[in-house]
Amino acid sequence: MATGAHETVVTEMEETLGMIPPPLDSIPQDDADVEWRTFEKYTVEETEIPAKYRELMGLAVAANIKCPYCTHFHTEAAKMHGATDAELREAYVLASFTSRYSAMLHAAQYDLDEFEEKVGEIGAHLQETMAADDD
């Protein structure tokens, strides 16, 4: 049985999206009520990260976890927020970097401390190079 609070959340969802979005339409009401706040914040509202970039990040994650639901959602949401075909194609490439390089580093059993040291050296070099370019 729907409570007054749940009915209010359902009304908010329907006014915002035209329906109760999946999977919020198939989980227990009290969980959907709580989950809606997070869903609304990061899919509808303004946050520190602009919506288009949030959706491109979501697409990259979706590609790595190989979720067709998330891939479809984040692709369409990125387009709604102005992502171009070129940006989507770039996101496809970027999505592969983390898993691809992680696989290589793990397979090589690369020492984490050494890796962190080398990343620090690369960062210092790039900062020097960028500072020289600014001069």
N, C-alpha and C positions, 0 to 999 in steps of 0.2 A: 504494500500500500504506500503510495507517495505521500510524503510529508509536505507541509507548507514550504519548508526550506527547499526541498527537492523540486517542487513545482516552480519555485522562483528561479532555480538554476536552469531547469528545462526551458522556461520562458526566455531566459538570457541566451541560452544556446540557440534557440529557434530564431530569436530576433537578430542575433549576430550572424549565424551561418545558414539560416533557413531550415535547419534540422538539428537533431542530436547527432553529432558526428561519430562515425565508427572510430574506435572501438568503444567510445563512451556509451553507446546505445546497447552494449551487450555485457557490461560489467555491473556489479551491484550498485544500487542507487547511491549509497553513501560514498563509495569509492569514486563514482562518476562526479559527484558533487565536489569532492576535493580535487580530483584530477582536472576538472574544468578550469579551475583558477590558473593552474600552470599552463594548460593548453592555450587558454585565452591570452595569457601574458606573452607567451613566446610565438604565437601564430597570428595574433591580431593587434596587440598593443605595441607601442614603441618601447624599445629597450636600448641598452648601451650599444648593442650591435645592430646596425641597420637590417631591416627585414630581409632584403635580398641576400645579404651575406649570411644571415642565419640559415636561410633555405639552401644556399650553396653548400654550407657546412653540413647541413642535414643530408643533402644529396651525397656528399662524399662519404659520410658515415654509412648511409643506406647502401651504397655501392659495396662497401667493405663487408657489411654484414649480410649482403646479398638478399635484402628484403624487397620483394617486388612492390609491396604496399607502400613502404617508406620511399622507395625510389620514385614511384609515381607521384606520391603526395608532394615530396620536396621539389621534384622537377616542375610540377604544375604551379606550386606556390612560388617558386623562384621566378617563373615566367610572369605570374600575376604581380610580382614586385619589381618587374622590369628587367630581369635577367635576359640577356641576348643569347642567340644561338652560339655565338663565339664564346661568351662567358660560360655557358653550359659545357661546351666542348673542352674548355680549359679546366673546368671542374672535374671532368672525367679523367683527365690526365693527372691532375693533382690528387685525386682520390686514390690513385694507385701508388703514389710515393710512399706513404707511411707503411702500408702493408708490404710493399715490395722491398723497401730498404730494411724494414724490420726482419723480414724473412732472411735476407742476405746476412745481416748482422748476427741473427740467432744461429743460422747454419754455420757461420764461421766461428761461433762461440767467442765473439769479440768482447774484450774486457770492457765493462761499463765505465770504470774509472778512466781508462785510457781514452775511451770514446768521449767522455765528458771533457777531458783535458783538450782533446783535439777540437771539439766544437768551440771551446773557449778561445783557442788559438785562431780558428777560422773567423770567429766574431771580431776579435781584436784586429786581425788583418783587414777585414772588410771595413771596419770603422776607420782605420788609418787611410785606406784607399778612398773612402767616401769623403773624408775630411780633406784629403789632398785634391780631390776633384772639385771641392767647393772653393778652393783657393784660387 
